[in-house]
Amino acid sequence: MKQLLSEYARYNAWANENFVNLFRSVDETLINQEVVSSFTSIRATLLHIWDAESLWLERLNSKSPTQLPSKNFHGTHEELFSNLIKTSNQFIEFIETRPAPFFRDRLAFKTISPPRDFKESVTDMAHHCLNHSTFHRGQLVMMCRQLNIIPIPSSDYIMYVRQHGLAVRK
């Protein structure tokens, strides 16, 4: 399980970086422009992805944060991009530095709002977080189409596999 989660965390960072690189190259006003989606803008969606990855990483480190990093974040787009990429890379490091048996553990944590106690498996927590980011990158694709931001980078796992020479596994 560790190897699969490690590869999926690497894919997640690659896909996030693909979008960050795109957004670094577009007019900054488009990052804040209101669109029809779950979140009101590209920036709001990126903040949500960063929040979720940060939150789940804290939980995986046996902590129960009481607020999201974006709550008091008023930084630039570049600072947001850097924070997102940094957190995605911390997720890789977290998974790769844990022993394989750790992924069979269950961890207790408290949610922020409403405060509730949960106990989940490490594998399910990590998989959920990484899958959650994939879901919201799909929304970023839709936002890019609404804002005529092209070309839209690939965020498909199979493209990651092909680009990293993993498609020839036995």
N, C-alpha and C positions, 0 to 999 in steps of 0.2 A: 504494500500500500504506500509506503514511504516514497518509493521510486515514482509511482504514478502521480502522487501529490506534488512531488518535486518538479516533475515535468510540467504539470498543469500550472504550477506557480510560475515557472519560467515562461510558459505560454502567456499567462496573464500579464506579466511584466512587459513582454514583447508587444502584445496587443495594446496595452496602455501607452507604451512608448510610441507606437505607430500613430495613435491619435494625438498625443502630445506634440509630436513632430509636425503633424498637419496643422494643428491649432497655432503653433508657433509661426506658421507661414501665412496666416490669414489676417485680414483686417481685424484689429482688436475689438471693434464695435460689434462684430458678428458673434463673439464669444458671449456677450451680454444680451444680445438681441432676443426678445421674447419669441418663443415658438410654442406650438401645440405639442405637448408631451407630458410625461409624468412630472417633470421638473420644467421650470419656465425658461431655462436657457442652457446653453452648453456649459457655462460656468457652474450653474447650480447642479447639473448632472455630474460634472467632474468633482465638485465638492462632496456630493453624496457618495460617489465611488471611493474617494479618499476617506471620508468618514467611516464607511463600512469596513474597508480594509484595515484601517487603524483600530477600530472597535474590536473586530474579530481577532486581530493580532494581539491586542491587550488581553482579551479573554483567553486566548491560547497560552498566554504567559501567566495564567491564573490570577488575573486582575479583573476588577469590575469597574471600568471607568464610569464617572458620573456625568460627563458631558462629551460631546463630539468635538473634534479638533476645529471644525469650521465655525463653531458657535462664536468664537471671538477672533476669527480670522478675517482680516481686512487687507490681506496682501495683494500683490499684483498677480496678473495671470501667470507670469513666469514663476513666481513663488509657489503658486498653486500647482503648476506643472511639476516643479521640482519636488514638492512634498508628495505628490501622488507617485512619482517614479521612485522616490526614496522608500516609501512605504511598501510598494510592490516588491522592491528588492529586499527589504527587510523580511517580507513574507517568505521569499526564497531561502534566505539565510536561516530563518527560523526552522523551516522544514528540514533543510539539509543538515542542520547541526543537532537534530534530535535523533536518538536511537530508534530503530524500527519498532520496538515494543511500545514506545510512547504513544504511537498512533492507535493503539488498542485501548488506551485510557479514556476515562470519562472525566470531564472537568466541570466544576460548579462555577456558576457566575450569576450575577444579578443584572437584569436589563435596566436601561435608563428610565424609560417612560412607557408604561407605568413600571415602577420597580417590582420585578418578579424574579424569583429564584428558579434557575434551571440547572440541569446537569445533562451534558451532551457528550457524545464521543468526539475525540480530537479529530478523527477522520471526517465525521459529518460536519463539524464546525468549519474545518479548512475547506472542504469541498463546497459547502454552502457559500462561503465567502467568495471563492474564486468563480463559482457559477453566477453569483449575484453580479459581479463585475461584468461578466460576459453579457448578461441580460441588458445592463445599462449601456454597454458599448453598442448594442443593437439599436438602442434609442438614439445614441449619438449619430449613427448612420442616418436615421430618419431625419434628425435635426439638420445634418449636413445637406441632405437633399432639399429640405425646405428652404435653406439659406443659400442654395446653389454653391456650396463649397465642394469643389472637385479638384483632383480625383480623391475619392474616399479610399483610405487605406484598407487593406484586407485585415480582418480580425478573426478569420476562420482558423480553427485549430489545425486543420489539414494543411493550410498554407504555412503555418509555423513548422509543422513536421517536415514538410518538403524543403523549406528554406534552411532548416538546421540538419538536413541529412538523416533524419530519423525514419524516413519512409522505407528504408531498406532493412529494417529490423527483421530478425528471424524469430 
